[in-house]
Amino acid sequence: MNELAQFVFYRTYSRWLPEKGRRENWRETCRRAVEYNVGLTAKHYEKIGYAVPYEELRAEAEALFDNMFNLRQFLSGRTLWTGGTEISEQYALSNFNCAFSNITKWDDLGDLFYLLMVGTGYGYRCTKEMAANLAPIRTNTTLLHSEYRPVPKSARYENTVFRDMENGYAKIYVGDSKEGFVQALRQYFAILTEPKYEHIHTIKISYNSVRPKGERLKRFGGTASGHEPLKEMFTGIDRVLKNEIDPSLEPLEVVRVLEHDDQYCRVRPIHVLDIGNLIGANVVVGGVRRTAEIFLFDADDYECLLAKYGINGIWTEEQLAQHRKVRAMLEARGICPDWMYDINVIGDGRWGLDHRRMSNNSIAFEAKPDRETLNLVFEIMKGEGEPGFINLEEARRRRPNAEGLNPCAKRILAHVKNRI
């Protein structure tokens, strides 16, 4: 290995060996990953009731080790990192680089959260039809956060605990685990969407079981990010559902009014995009895990088309000229939003919508677009670099059940149907 390769190896793939007080060397990493990889075959033989061909597998393992050690062949980077560790046993999905789901129910966002936390890149898609079919969500609840007072390790909840106070108040005690984080998010959405919780008007979240910032993470490595990112995520989602995070958006559609001015509203794909990005912004912290997302949307969804427009807040004269050109094209189609006329708004980075940097945003064309639509997309791309676009019609010729892609658009993927 040259110096750069050695740096990448020790930074990313070499596991800490506490009993030896050091990190793995390259030989040890190769052995761990190869034994795990080939060992999966042995486990499969045992599972289906066949005799395990140990000598054949041993020869395969030795050949693979030789190729890896001498830099001729590699396992996936994920398996090089997690194979043969507690992670691969407890979080088998950490071996997977790519996942995708249509957002057809609120629980799908819990899957997004979980898979991002185990290091899987996630593609998600929300069409106007999918958003219209999501359960309506209550928007007049109050979200509170308990003062953070971390409890000792022995007193921490591992799983999230929910307590309905039956006086209009409910409390969510976030568990200190990946599962606990996801359970807290799912419980939050359940309170806002399920009729049995309509009596709850105030939700309070306690983060006392969440390990403090800087505490070492034993399995995945690195250090804990503390409770603040989770608090910011829930605060952000609350603002999205109250239509406060992007003041340029039209109000949510009210579908049912309850007592005490409470109401159920219907979200649009832009709100799903924002929630997924806020989840991703929470996961990206900590110096170890990094979020990779792609969001796919309808060709005529102009809120999503312009979601990241102008968030950089840096405008040269050349960029301003390009902006005026794009604005004129939008005007010609009758879809130019008011904020595009206020250079102070886009000059300041559009109200601090930095969380929208978390995803690549791409149009999912179901049919061949007209030339004017493509011209508009290319002109926006000249200044913003996005949105991209994909041809779902062609994708389904190659894979009939294709629904979307992974974040770098290398894999044509189906919809994840089973809840994690």
Residue pairs with C-beta under 8 A, 6 or more apart in sequence:
1 9
1 26
1 71
9 26
9 29
10 23
12 77
12 81
13 29
13 77
13 80
13 81
14 23
14 24
14 25
14 26
14 29
15 23
15 24
15 29
15 32
15 81
15 85
15 221
16 22
16 23
16 24
16 221
17 23
17 24
17 28
24 32
26 69
27 69
29 80
30 65
30 68
30 69
31 65
32 83
32 84
32 85
33 68
33 75
33 79
33 80
33 83
33 84
34 61
34 64
34 65
34 68
34 75
35 61
35 84
36 79
36 83
36 84
36 88
37 64
37 75
37 79
37 83
38 57
38 60
38 61
38 64
39 84
41 57
42 52
42 54
42 57
45 51
45 52
45 53
46 52
64 73
64 75
67 73
68 74
68 75
74 80
75 83
76 95
76 97
77 97
78 94
78 95
78 96
78 97
78 119
79 88
79 95
81 94
81 119
82 88
82 91
82 94
82 95
83 95
85 219
86 219
87 94
87 118
87 219
87 220
88 94
88 95
90 219
91 118
91 178
91 219
93 99
93 114
93 115
93 118
93 120
93 420
94 118
94 119
94 120
96 120
97 120
97 121
97 406
98 120
98 121
98 123
98 406
98 407
98 410
98 411
98 413
99 115
99 120
99 121
99 122
99 123
99 406
99 413
99 416
100 122
100 123
100 124
100 125
100 403
100 404
100 405
100 406
100 413
100 414
100 415
100 416
101 108
101 111
101 112
101 122
101 123
101 124
101 125
101 404
101 415
101 416
102 108
102 124
102 125
102 126
102 127
102 130
102 403
102 404
102 415
103 109
103 124
103 125
103 126
103 130
103 131
103 134
103 272
103 276
104 130
104 133
104 134
105 134
105 135
106 134
106 135
106 137
106 186
106 189
106 190
106 193
107 186
107 189
107 419
108 124
108 416
109 185
109 189
109 272
109 275
109 276
109 279
110 182
110 185
110 186
110 189
110 419
110 420
111 416
111 419
111 420
112 122
112 124
112 276
112 279
112 293
113 181
113 182
113 185
113 279
113 283
114 178
114 179
114 182
114 420
115 122
115 420
116 122
116 279
116 280
116 283
116 289
116 291
116 292
116 293
117 178
117 181
117 182
117 283
117 289
118 178
119 220
119 289
121 292
121 293
121 294
121 406
121 407
121 408
122 292
122 293
122 294
122 406
122 407
123 293
123 294
123 295
123 296
123 404
123 405
123 406
123 407
123 413
124 272
124 276
124 293
124 294
124 295
124 296
124 404
125 295
125 296
125 297
125 364
125 403
125 404
126 269
126 272
126 273
126 295
126 296
126 297
127 269
127 297
127 298
127 301
127 364
128 268
128 269
128 298
128 301
130 269
131 266
131 267
131 268
131 269
131 271
131 272
132 266
134 266
134 267
134 272
135 193
135 194
136 193
136 255
136 256
136 264
136 265
136 266
137 189
137 192
137 193
137 241
137 264
137 265
137 266
137 267
138 192
138 193
138 198
138 258
138 262
138 263
138 264
138 265
139 192
139 241
139 242
139 243
139 252
139 263
139 264
139 265
140 201
140 261
140 262
140 263
141 191
141 192
141 200
141 201
141 202
141 203
141 262
142 201
142 202
142 203
143 202
143 203
143 204
143 205
143 234
143 235
143 238
144 202
144 203
144 204
144 205
145 204
145 205
145 207
145 231
145 234
145 235
146 171
146 204
146 205
146 206
146 207
146 208
148 207
148 208
148 227
149 208
150 208
150 210
150 211
150 212
151 208
151 209
153 211
155 209
156 175
156 176
156 209
156 211
157 173
157 174
157 175
157 176
157 180
157 209
158 175
158 176
158 177
158 179
158 180
158 209
159 175
159 177
159 179
159 180
159 183
160 172
160 173
160 174
160 175
160 180
160 181
160 183
160 184
160 187
161 172
161 173
161 175
162 170
162 171
162 172
162 173
162 187
163 170
163 171
163 173
164 170
164 197
164 200
165 171
166 199
168 199
168 200
168 201
168 202
169 200
169 201
169 202
169 203
169 204
170 191
170 197
170 200
170 202
170 203
170 204
171 203
171 204
171 205
171 206
172 184
172 187
172 188
172 203
172 204
172 205
172 206
173 206
173 208
173 209
174 180
174 181
174 184
174 205
174 206
174 207
174 209
174 210
174 227
174 230
175 181
175 183
175 184
175 209
176 209
176 210
176 211
180 209
181 230
182 420
184 205
184 230
185 279
188 203
188 205
188 234
188 237
190 197
191 197
191 200
191 203
192 241
198 258
198 262
201 260
201 262
205 231
205 234
207 227
207 230
207 231
210 224
210 226
210 227
210 230
211 224
211 226
212 224
212 226
212 227
213 223
213 224
213 225
213 226
213 227
213 228
214 223
214 224
214 226
215 223
215 224
216 222
216 223
216 224
217 223
217 224
217 286
217 288
220 288
220 289
221 288
222 286
222 287
222 288
222 289
223 286
223 287
223 288
224 286
225 285
225 286
229 281
229 282
229 285
229 286
230 282
232 278
232 281
232 282
233 278
233 279
233 281
233 282
236 245
236 274
236 278
236 281
236 355
237 275
237 278
239 245
240 271
240 274
240 275
240 278
241 252
241 265
241 267
241 271
243 249
243 251
243 252
243 271
245 274
245 351
245 353
246 270
246 274
246 350
246 351
246 353
247 351
248 337
248 338
248 339
248 345
248 350
248 351
249 270
249 303
252 265
252 266
252 267
252 268
252 271
253 265
253 266
254 263
254 264
254 265
255 264
255 265
255 266
256 263
256 264
257 263
257 264
258 264
268 303
269 297
269 298
269 301
269 303
269 304
270 301
270 303
270 304
270 307
273 295
273 297
273 304
273 307
273 356
273 359
273 361
274 355
274 356
276 293
276 295
276 358
276 359
277 293
277 295
277 355
277 356
277 357
277 358
277 359
278 355
280 291
280 293
280 355
280 358
280 359
281 291
281 354
281 355
281 358
283 289
283 290
283 291
284 290
284 291
284 358
291 358
292 407
292 408
293 358
293 359
293 360
293 407
294 359
294 360
294 361
294 362
294 404
294 405
294 406
294 407
294 408
294 409
295 304
295 359
295 360
295 361
295 362
296 362
296 363
296 364
296 390
296 404
296 405
297 304
297 305
297 361
297 362
297 363
297 364
298 304
298 363
298 364
299 363
299 364
299 365
299 366
299 369
299 373
302 330
302 335
302 337
304 361
304 387
305 363
305 377
305 380
305 387
306 337
306 340
306 380
307 353
307 356
307 361
308 353
308 356
308 357
308 361
308 384
308 386
308 387
309 340
309 346
309 350
309 380
309 384
310 323
310 345
310 346
310 349
310 350
310 384
311 349
311 350
311 353
311 354
311 356
311 357
312 349
313 346
313 347
313 348
313 349
313 350
315 323
315 343
315 346
315 347
319 383
320 343
322 379
322 382
322 383
323 340
323 346
323 383
325 379
326 376
326 379
326 380
326 383
327 336
327 340
327 341
329 375
329 376
329 379
330 336
330 337
330 340
330 376
333 372
333 376
339 345
339 346
339 350
340 346
345 351
359 407
360 386
360 388
360 407
360 409
361 386
361 387
361 388
362 386
362 387
362 388
362 389
362 390
362 405
362 409
363 377
363 387
363 388
363 389
363 390
364 389
364 390
364 392
364 404
365 389
365 390
365 391
365 392
365 393
366 392
366 393
367 393
368 393
377 387
377 389
380 386
380 387
381 387
381 388
388 409
390 404
390 405
390 409
392 402
392 403
392 404
395 402
395 405
395 412
396 402
398 412
399 412
399 414
401 414
401 415
402 412
402 413
402 414
403 413
403 414
403 415
404 413
404 415
405 411
405 412
405 413
406 413
